[in-house]
Amino acid sequence: MSGFSTARLKMVDGQVRTNDVTDRRILDAMLTVPREAFVPVARQALAYLDLDLDVSEGGAKRFLIKPQLTGKLLQAAEIGEGDNVLVVGCATGYLAALTAGLARQVTATECDSALAAKAKEACASLANVTCKAAACPEGDPSAAPYDVIILNGAFEVTPEVLLGQLKEGGRLVGVSAQSTPPRAVIVTHTHGEFGHRALFDAAAPVLPGLERAAAFVF
């Protein structure tokens, strides 16, 4: 077993399973998808650590969120094999690649055009994944409505446009940093209304464009 394969197994056994991720499909995906392939070469040794991993190469900081949080959000989303899924802020495409094995179709957006190109390249072998450059708050209306929208990060303001791209019965999962402490949440679209439910305490980098406006201080 290679060094990365061993690290991947340790990540799943030590970080993901121990945080109550029990969905066999998600565990299998995280055991199969090589996280190091979505990380700059100089940082591949960090690929399986329990941290939000910076994958930016100049420009705004962009991250792959912690493996255990990734697994827990995927499990909370309850993605079905017939679902149409939007991954927002996909960075280099790792979360999109994981989701590909769970869903019928995955659209992944990334605000950094250079990273969006890397995501497209990294996911080129996945026939059901489309990666695009787009601002995080905009989503991708061309493939809407979505059964599931999953955010690769946190939001400090309500993502109104994204919620508008959910189909009836759809759900959005991500980390809400609108209050303290931040929490993973699921937002469901039912009968034209949106219900919010906190899932567990969590923290993640805020996605570009979903930050709270800076307050003026005297």
N, C-alpha and C positions, 0 to 999 in steps of 0.2 A: 504494500500500500504506500502510495506517494505521501510526501510531507503534507501537501494540501489536502489530500483525501483523508488523512488522519486528523488534520485540523478541522475539516468539515464534520467528521463524525463527532469529534469532541464538542464542537459548537452545538450540534443538535442535541447531544446527550447532556451537556453541561449547562447550556443556556436556554434552549428552546423547550425540551421536554420538562425540565424542572420548573418552568413557568406556566405549566398547565396547558401546553399546546398538545392536544391528543389526536387531532385529525390526521389520520395516516397519510392522506394525500399531501398535506402540507409538509409533514416530516419527510416523506419520500422526495418531494420537490427540493427541499433544502439540503437533502443528502446528495442530490443529483446535480443541481445547478452549481457550477464552479464560481463561487463568489469572487475569487481572485481574478477572474477574467473580466470583471467589471470595475477593477481598481487599477489606477496607474501603476506601472511596473515598480516604481520606487517605493510604493506603499503596499505591495502585495503581501508582505510579511505581516501586515496588520489586518488582513482581510477577515479573519475569523475571531477577532477580539470583540469583547462586549462593549462596543462603543459606536457612536455615530461617526462614520468614517468619511473624512473629507476626500472627495474625488475630483475637486475642482482643479483646474490647471490654468490659473489666472482668472481674473474677473471675480464675480460674486462667489462666496463659499457655497458649495453644494455638497450634499451628503447622501450616503446610504445609511438609513436609520438602523439602530441596533438590531441584531438578529432576533433576539427574543421579542422585541416589540413588533418587528416585521411578522413573525409567526403569529403573535396574538391578534394583530389586526386582521390578518388573513383569515384566521379562525372565526373572529367575530363577524366578518363579512358574510360567512356561510355561502361562498361562491358555488353555484351549481354548474354542471358541465354544459348547460345550454345558455349560460349567462353571457351578456354583453357587458364588458367591464372597461372602465376608464381608470387609468393610473395617472395621478397628477403629480408633477414634479419628479419624474422617474429618474432623474440624474443620468447615470450610465446604463440604466435598463434592468438592473437586478430584480427589482420587485415585479417588473413586467414579465420577466422570464419565469419567475416563480408562478405568477398568475396564469401564464399560458397553459400550464398543465392542469389547471382547475376549471377553466372557462372555455366557452365556444370562441369568443373573439375578445381581443384585448387591444385597446387604443391607449398609447402612452404618450404623454406630453411632457416637455421639458423647456423651461424658459431660456436656458443657455443653449444657443444654436450649435456650438461646438460639441457640447455634451449630448445634445439630441442626435447629432450625427454619429457619435460613439455608440449611443444606445441602439440606433438603427443597425449599425454594423454588428454589434454584439448579439442582437436578436435576429439577425438575417436568416438564420436557419429555422426560425419558428414561424410557420406559415400563418398562424392566427394572431400575430402581433404586428401592429403598425405603430411606429414611433414618429412623432412630429415635434417640431419646435413651436411652442405656443406659451404665452404667459400663463402662469399657474391659475389665476382667477378665471380665465376664459374657458378652460376645458377644451372640448372639441365638439361643437354642435353638429358637425357633419355626420357623426356616427351615433348621435343621441337618438332616442333616450336610452339610458343605461340602467341595467339591473343593479349594478354596483359601481360606486365611485370610491376609490381608495387613495388616500393622500400619503405620500412618502414624506411626511413631515407634519408640522403643526400649523394652526391658523389662529390669529388673534382677532380677526374680524369675520363675521358670518359670510361664508362663500356663496352668496346669493345666486350668482350665475351658475355655479356648479349644481346647486340644489335644483335649479330650473331644468337641468339636463337629466334628472332622475325620472324614470318611468314610474307609474303608479305601482306601489309595492316595492319600489327600489330602496336602496339604503346607501348611505355615505358613511365611511369610517375614517377616522383620523384622530389627531390629538388636538383638543381644544385648549389653547392657552389664553382664553378670554377671561379666566379667573385663576386664582391661586388656591391650591396647587393645580397645575395643568392635568387634564385627564383625557384618556382615550374615550371617545364617544361614538355612538352610532346614531345617525339621523335617518328616520324612516319616512317615506312619502306614502301617506295613506289618505284616501278620499280627499285629495287636494290639499292636505295639511301636512306639516312636518313635525314629527315627534322626536325629541332629543332624549337620549338616555346615556348617563355616564357609565363607563365600564370598569375602569380601574385607573389609579394614578399612573401617569406616564409623562415623560418629557422628550421632546424632539426639537430639532432646529425648525424655526418658523420658515415656511415656504415664501419665496420672494413674491411680493404683491399681496400677501395675506397678512402683512404686519399691521399693527395698530398705528394710527397716525401719531406722530410725536406731539406731546402736549407742551404748550407754552408754559414756561416756568419763570416767575418773577425773580 
